């Protein structure tokens, strides 16, 4: 799982070394290379019948795929519009937004500790955004980034509801559906293509090594690790991503990101540790 978060975290630093590719083209090529990678990986893992089974996966599988498409698309567009640190800190809200969505839509009880974590994390995000507004920084990228945890929360809520109904969603085919939809959605917006051969090489690396392989490994990890372990280890993506963008692309996070990010990550860590101890 640590290796997964390290692979996920490479998106920001790699995109900073692109030459000509623009935001929607970057999204299109990364999603397309993810599709090509999964078309090879999926049959190797689940047999050639996996594609036939996808046709009978039910509405939840396709809704999950649509949510994945949203996460893939909004993430890459946001990365091209704002700093890596802004995007990653905002993305880390996914577990807390999932708790809220589960409470609203499927009636899951939200523990007091999680309400406190939501409040602290919300304050951290508000502080980060308010500081940037005060500095005259455009909020377009940040608002797009906020759509990533919203899509993620919708995805996990749908899969939880489906599981409660006795129908588990196979997340790896859902990732493939998401990549296909993301490619189709961004293709007309990406035209005419401007990416150089250098750009295509980097985007192919992202499609395979930053998205396809780690997403498959993450699904495998969730079958072995407990939910709090996955949640805590997943936060390493934020730390790795900010450090890689800092060291590899000279993108130094501002004071507002340090303060807001510390509040968000601290709230998430405290929430998961308390939950872990309670289960023990």
C-alpha positions in Angstrom: 0.0 0.0 0.0 2.9 2.3 0.6 4.2 1.6 -2.9 0.7 2.3 -4.2 0.7 5.8 -2.6 4.2 6.5 -4.0 3.0 5.6 -7.5 -0.1 7.7 -7.2 1.9 10.7 -5.9 4.0 10.9 -9.1 1.2 12.6 -11.2 2.0 16.1 -10.1 5.8 16.1 -10.6 5.5 14.3 -14.0 2.9 16.8 -15.4 5.3 19.6 -14.5 7.7 18.3 -17.0 5.3 18.2 -20.0 6.2 20.4 -22.9 3.1 21.1 -25.0 0.1 19.0 -23.8 -2.8 21.1 -22.4 -5.1 20.2 -19.5 -7.8 18.2 -21.4 -5.2 16.6 -23.6 -3.2 15.5 -20.6 -6.4 14.0 -19.1 -7.3 12.2 -22.4 -3.9 10.6 -22.9 -3.5 9.5 -19.3 -7.0 7.9 -19.4 -6.4 6.3 -22.8 -3.1 4.7 -21.7 -4.8 3.5 -18.5 -7.5 1.8 -20.7 -4.8 0.1 -22.8 -3.0 -1.1 -19.7 -6.1 -2.5 -18.0 -7.2 -4.3 -21.2 -4.0 -6.3 -20.7 -4.0 -6.5 -16.9 -7.6 -7.4 -16.3 -7.7 -10.7 -18.4 -4.4 -11.8 -16.7 -5.9 -11.3 -13.3 -9.5 -12.4 -13.7 -9.5 -14.4 -16.9 -10.9 -13.6 -20.4 -14.5 -13.9 -19.1 -14.1 -10.6 -17.2 -15.4 -8.5 -20.1 -18.5 -10.7 -20.5 -19.1 -10.4 -16.7 -18.9 -6.7 -16.9 -22.0 -6.6 -19.1 -24.0 -8.1 -16.2 -22.4 -6.0 -13.5 -25.6 -4.1 -12.8 -26.2 -0.4 -12.4 -23.8 0.0 -9.5 -20.8 -1.0 -11.6 -21.6 1.6 -14.2 -22.3 4.3 -11.7 -19.0 3.5 -10.0 -17.3 3.7 -13.3 -18.8 7.1 -13.9 -17.5 8.2 -10.5 -14.1 7.0 -11.4 -14.3 9.0 -14.6 -15.1 12.1 -12.6 -12.1 11.5 -10.3 -9.7 10.9 -13.2 -10.9 13.9 -15.2 -11.2 16.4 -12.4 -7.9 15.4 -10.8 -5.8 16.0 -14.0 -7.6 19.2 -14.9 -7.0 20.5 -11.4 -3.3 19.6 -11.5 -3.0 21.7 -14.6 -4.8 24.7 -13.0 -3.3 24.9 -9.5 -0.5 23.6 -7.3 0.0 19.9 -6.6 -0.3 20.6 -2.9 -3.7 22.3 -3.2 -5.0 19.4 -5.2 -3.7 16.7 -2.9 -4.8 18.4 0.4 -8.3 18.9 -1.1 -8.4 15.3 -2.3 -7.7 14.0 1.2 -11.2 15.1 2.2 -12.6 12.0 0.5 -13.0 9.8 3.7 -14.8 12.6 5.6 -17.1 13.4 2.6 -17.8 9.7 2.3 -19.0 9.6 5.9 -21.3 12.6 5.3 -22.7 11.1 2.1 -23.3 7.7 3.8 -25.2 9.5 6.6 -27.3 11.5 4.2 -28.1 8.9 1.5 -28.0 5.5 3.2 -28.5 6.3 6.9 -25.1 5.3 8.3 -24.4 6.7 11.7 -21.5 9.2 11.9 -19.6 8.9 15.2 -18.9 12.0 17.2 -15.1 11.7 16.5 -15.8 11.9 12.8 -18.0 15.0 13.2 -15.1 16.6 15.0 -12.7 15.6 12.3 -15.0 17.0 9.6 -15.2 20.3 11.5 -11.4 20.6 11.9 -10.7 19.5 8.3 -13.3 21.9 7.0 -11.7 24.7 9.0 -8.3 23.7 7.5 -9.6 23.8 3.9 -11.5 27.1 4.6 -8.3 28.6 6.0 -6.2 27.5 3.0 -8.8 28.8 0.4 -9.4 32.1 2.3 -5.6 32.8 2.4 -5.3 32.1 -1.3 -8.2 34.4 -2.1 -6.6 37.1 0.0 -3.5 36.7 -2.1 -5.4 37.0 -5.4 -4.9 33.4 -6.4 -7.4 32.0 -8.9 -9.8 29.5 -7.3 -10.7 27.7 -10.5 -8.2 24.9 -9.9 -9.2 24.5 -6.3 -12.9 24.3 -7.1 -12.2 21.6 -9.8 -10.0 19.8 -7.2 -12.9 19.8 -4.8 -14.9 17.7 -7.4 -12.4 14.9 -6.9 -13.4 14.0 -3.3 -17.0 14.6 -4.1 -16.8 12.0 -6.9 -14.9 9.7 -4.6 -17.5 10.0 -1.8 -20.2 9.3 -4.3 -18.3 6.2 -5.5 -17.8 4.7 -2.1 -21.4 5.5 -1.1 -22.7 3.6 -4.1 -20.4 0.6 -3.5 -21.4 0.5 0.2 -25.1 0.6 -0.7 -24.6 -2.1 -3.3 -22.7 -4.3 -0.7 -25.5 -3.8 1.8 -27.9 -5.1 -0.9 -25.8 -8.2 -1.4 -24.2 -7.1 -4.6 -20.4 -6.3 -4.4 -19.0 -4.0 -7.1 -15.8 -5.3 -8.7 -13.7 -2.2 -8.5 -11.1 -3.1 -11.1 -13.5 -3.3 -14.0 -15.1 -0.1 -12.6 -11.7 1.6 -13.0 -11.6 0.5 -16.6 -15.1 1.8 -17.3 -14.0 5.1 -15.6 -10.9 5.4 -17.8 -12.9 4.7 -21.0 -15.5 7.3 -20.0 -12.8 9.9 -19.1 -11.2 9.3 -22.5 -14.4 9.8 -24.4 -15.5 12.9 -22.4 -12.1 14.7 -22.9 -11.4 13.7 -26.5 -13.4 16.5 -28.1 -12.0 19.0 -25.6 -8.4 17.8 -26.2 -8.6 18.3 -30.0 -6.4 19.4 -31.8 -3.6 17.5 -30.1 -0.4 19.4 -29.2 1.5 16.8 -27.2 5.1 16.1 -28.3 6.6 12.6 -28.3 8.2 13.5 -25.0 4.8 14.3 -23.5 3.3 11.1 -24.8 6.0 9.1 -23.2 5.4 10.7 -19.8 1.6 10.3 -20.1 2.0 6.7 -21.0 4.1 6.2 -17.8 1.3 7.9 -15.9 -1.4 5.7 -17.5 0.4 2.5 -16.6 2.5 3.3 -13.5 0.5 6.1 -11.8 -3.0 4.8 -12.4 -3.5 1.3 -13.8 -1.0 -0.7 -11.7 -1.5 1.1 -8.4 -5.3 1.1 -8.7 -5.2 -2.7 -9.2 -2.8 -3.1 -6.3 -4.9 -0.9 -4.1 -8.0 -3.1 -4.7 -5.9 -6.1 -3.7 -4.6 -4.4 -0.6 -8.2 -3.6 0.6 -8.8 -7.4 0.7 -5.9 -7.8 3.2 -5.7 -4.6 5.2 -8.3 -3.2 7.5 -10.1 0.0 6.4 -8.3 2.3 9.0 -4.9 1.0 7.8 -5.8 1.7 4.1 -7.1 5.2 5.0 -4.0 6.1 7.0 -1.5 4.7 4.5 -3.5 6.4 1.7 -2.6 9.8 3.3 1.0 9.2 2.3 0.0 10.2 -1.2 -0.4 13.8 0.0 3.0 13.8 1.7 4.8 12.0 -1.1 3.1 14.1 -3.8 4.0 17.5 -2.2 7.6 16.4 -1.6 8.1 15.1 -5.2 6.7 18.3 -6.7 8.9 20.3 -4.3 12.1 18.4 -5.0 11.4 17.4 -8.7 9.7 20.5 -10.0 10.6 23.3 -7.6 7.0 23.8 -6.5 7.3 25.0 -3.0 4.0 24.8 -0.9 3.0 28.1 0.7 2.4 28.7 4.4 -1.4 28.5 4.0 -1.0 25.0 2.5 1.2 23.9 5.4 -1.3 25.2 8.0 -4.5 24.0 6.2 -2.9 20.7 5.2 -1.7 20.0 8.7 -5.3 20.5 10.1 -6.8 18.3 7.4 -4.3 15.5 7.7 -4.2 15.7 11.5 -8.0 15.4 11.7 -8.0 12.4 9.4 -5.2 10.6 11.3 -6.8 11.3 14.7 -10.1 10.0 13.4 -8.7 6.8 12.1 -6.5 6.1 15.1 -9.4 6.6 17.5 -11.5 4.3 15.4 -8.8 1.7 15.3 -8.4 1.7 19.1 -12.1 1.5 19.5 -12.3 -1.7 17.4 -9.4 -3.2 19.2 
